[in-house]
Amino acid sequence: MADTVLLVSAGIVLLSIVITFVRFVLGPDYMNRLVAFDAMTIMSLSIIVMTAWFLDRMIYLDVALVYGLLSFLGVIAVARYGEGEL
């Protein structure tokens, strides 16, 4: 039962990544693209965690943690650069 729920949620997350990618491509300015990129990063983190669950490889959780921290720092750096503070 839990695997079925996770498979359905993985499908929903993949669909939302596609929709967010369209927003990333069509965004009118850099701030919309930055928010879409950050959303895609969060969704890909959830895909990594689901992969760790399905494959029973908990080392992927460390990868997700490092990826999340680097993504957060990258988004902050790009946002500060876009505002002219960097």
Secondary structure as GFF3:
##gff-version 3
##sequence-region A 1 86
A	DSSP	alpha_helix	2	26	.	.	.	ID=ss1
A	DSSP	alpha_helix	30	55	.	.	.	ID=ss2
A	DSSP	alpha_helix	59	82	.	.	.	ID=ss3
###
